[in-house]
């Protein structure tokens, strides 16, 4: 099987794996807030609290994340589809389109997310064309009134009605 064919099959398999959708934010060396849409996010450990996510080496803000020492992972709420699109777009002022504020920990926090995990970078691991960033969770915000966004088959949105069933 050719490499391009394997890559296309890989994308199809991974695109059919339902995940949540996040926006990861940080701060550039000059103090400018940076952020991008990410679905490569997972929990790592409960003791200590740790998470991971990965960033493509081609992303213009990679240095801010790999050298910044901290980041915030926003688990998006189902109704934050426009925010998701904006932070996945190139050439736009992402933070001008949403409400946000700087946290006590010095991270840009976007309002109305389902949950936010503020993290200090524990380790950065080179892996193929990405860097995996592992972080120690230092602060947690949760809005129990919201439901998280889902990503499936290259589409994203709120959890569909009828998804939950009684146990």
C-alpha positions as CSV (number, residue, x, y, z in Angstrom):
1,X,0.0,0.0,0.0
2,X,1.3,3.5,-0.9
3,X,2.1,6.0,1.8
4,X,-0.5,8.5,0.5
5,X,-3.1,5.7,0.5
6,X,-2.2,4.7,4.1
7,X,-2.4,8.4,5.2
8,X,-5.8,8.8,3.6
9,X,-7.1,5.6,5.3
10,X,-5.6,6.8,8.6
11,X,-7.4,10.1,8.3
12,X,-10.7,8.3,7.6
13,X,-10.3,6.0,10.6
14,X,-9.4,8.8,12.9
15,X,-12.1,11.1,11.5
16,X,-14.6,8.4,12.4
17,X,-13.4,8.2,16.0
18,X,-15.7,10.5,18.0
19,X,-13.8,12.9,20.2
20,X,-14.4,16.1,22.1
21,X,-13.2,19.4,20.7
22,X,-10.9,21.8,22.4
23,X,-9.2,25.2,21.9
24,X,-5.8,25.4,23.5
25,X,-4.5,28.8,24.4
26,X,-1.2,30.2,25.6
27,X,0.9,33.4,25.4
28,X,3.6,34.3,22.9
29,X,6.9,35.6,24.0
30,X,5.7,39.2,23.4
31,X,2.6,38.7,25.6
32,X,0.2,38.2,22.7
33,X,-2.5,35.5,23.4
34,X,-2.4,32.6,21.0
35,X,-4.8,29.7,20.4
36,X,-5.9,26.9,18.1
37,X,-8.6,24.3,17.7
38,X,-7.3,20.8,18.8
39,X,-9.0,17.4,19.0
40,X,-5.9,15.4,19.8
41,X,-6.4,15.7,23.6
42,X,-6.5,13.1,26.3
43,X,-6.2,12.6,30.1
44,X,-2.9,11.1,31.3
45,X,-3.0,10.8,35.0
46,X,-5.2,11.4,38.1
47,X,-2.3,11.5,40.5
48,X,-0.9,14.0,39.6
49,X,-3.6,15.5,37.4
50,X,-2.1,15.5,33.9
51,X,-3.4,15.9,30.3
52,X,-1.8,15.8,26.8
53,X,-2.4,17.3,23.4
54,X,-0.4,17.5,20.2
55,X,0.6,20.3,17.9
56,X,1.7,20.1,14.3
57,X,5.2,21.3,13.6
58,X,3.9,23.6,10.8
59,X,1.7,25.7,13.2
60,X,3.0,29.2,13.3
61,X,2.5,29.5,17.1
62,X,4.3,26.2,18.0
63,X,7.1,28.0,19.7
64,X,4.7,29.8,22.1
65,X,3.3,26.4,23.2
66,X,6.6,24.4,23.3
67,X,8.6,27.1,25.0
68,X,5.8,29.0,26.9
69,X,5.8,26.7,29.9
70,X,2.0,26.7,30.3
71,X,-1.2,26.4,28.3
72,X,-5.0,26.2,28.9
73,X,-7.2,23.5,27.3
74,X,-10.8,24.6,26.7
75,X,-13.3,21.8,26.3
76,X,-15.7,23.5,24.0
77,X,-19.5,23.6,24.7
78,X,-21.8,22.3,22.0
79,X,-22.9,25.7,21.0
80,X,-19.4,27.1,20.4
81,X,-19.2,26.0,16.8
82,X,-18.3,29.4,15.4
83,X,-15.5,29.7,18.0
84,X,-14.2,26.3,16.9
85,X,-14.1,27.4,13.3
86,X,-12.4,30.7,14.1
87,X,-9.6,29.1,16.1
88,X,-9.1,26.5,13.3
89,X,-8.8,29.4,10.7
90,X,-5.6,31.0,9.5
91,X,-5.0,34.7,9.1
92,X,-7.7,36.0,11.6
93,X,-7.5,37.7,14.9
94,X,-9.0,34.8,16.8
95,X,-9.3,36.6,20.2
96,X,-11.2,39.6,18.8
97,X,-14.1,37.3,18.0
98,X,-14.7,36.0,21.5
99,X,-15.0,37.1,25.1
100,X,-11.9,36.2,27.1
101,X,-9.8,37.3,30.0
102,X,-6.3,36.6,31.4
103,X,-6.4,34.2,34.4
104,X,-4.4,34.7,37.6
105,X,-2.0,32.1,36.2
106,X,-1.3,34.3,33.1
107,X,-3.3,32.3,30.5
108,X,-6.0,33.6,28.2
109,X,-9.3,32.0,29.2
110,X,-12.2,31.9,26.8
111,X,-15.6,32.4,28.3
112,X,-18.5,30.0,28.0
113,X,-16.5,26.8,27.5
114,X,-17.8,23.6,29.0
115,X,-14.5,23.2,31.0
116,X,-11.1,24.7,31.1
117,X,-7.9,23.1,32.4
118,X,-5.0,25.4,33.1
119,X,-1.7,23.6,32.9
120,X,2.0,23.9,33.4
121,X,4.1,22.1,30.8
122,X,5.6,18.9,32.2
123,X,7.2,17.6,29.1
124,X,7.3,18.1,25.3
125,X,7.8,14.9,23.2
126,X,8.7,15.0,19.5
127,X,6.6,12.4,17.7
128,X,6.6,12.4,13.9
129,X,5.3,15.7,12.5
130,X,3.8,16.7,15.8
131,X,5.0,17.6,19.3
132,X,3.0,16.0,22.2
133,X,2.7,18.5,25.1
134,X,2.0,16.9,28.5
135,X,0.8,19.3,31.3
136,X,0.2,19.2,35.0
137,X,-3.3,20.6,35.7
138,X,-3.0,23.6,38.0
139,X,-6.6,25.0,37.8
140,X,-10.0,23.7,36.7
141,X,-13.1,25.5,35.6
142,X,-16.4,23.6,34.8
143,X,-19.8,24.8,33.7
144,X,-22.2,22.0,34.7
145,X,-25.0,23.7,32.8
146,X,-23.4,23.0,29.4
147,X,-22.7,19.9,27.3
148,X,-19.4,19.4,25.5
149,X,-18.9,19.5,21.7
150,X,-18.3,16.3,19.7
151,X,-16.2,15.8,16.6
152,X,-17.1,12.9,14.3
153,X,-16.6,12.2,10.6
154,X,-14.9,15.6,10.2
155,X,-18.0,17.4,11.6
156,X,-18.4,19.0,15.0
157,X,-21.4,20.1,17.1
158,X,-23.4,19.6,20.2
159,X,-24.2,16.1,21.5
160,X,-27.3,14.9,19.5
161,X,-30.7,14.7,21.1
162,X,-31.4,11.2,22.3
163,X,-27.7,10.4,22.7
164,X,-28.0,9.9,26.5
165,X,-30.0,6.8,27.7
166,X,-31.2,5.9,31.1
167,X,-29.0,3.4,32.9
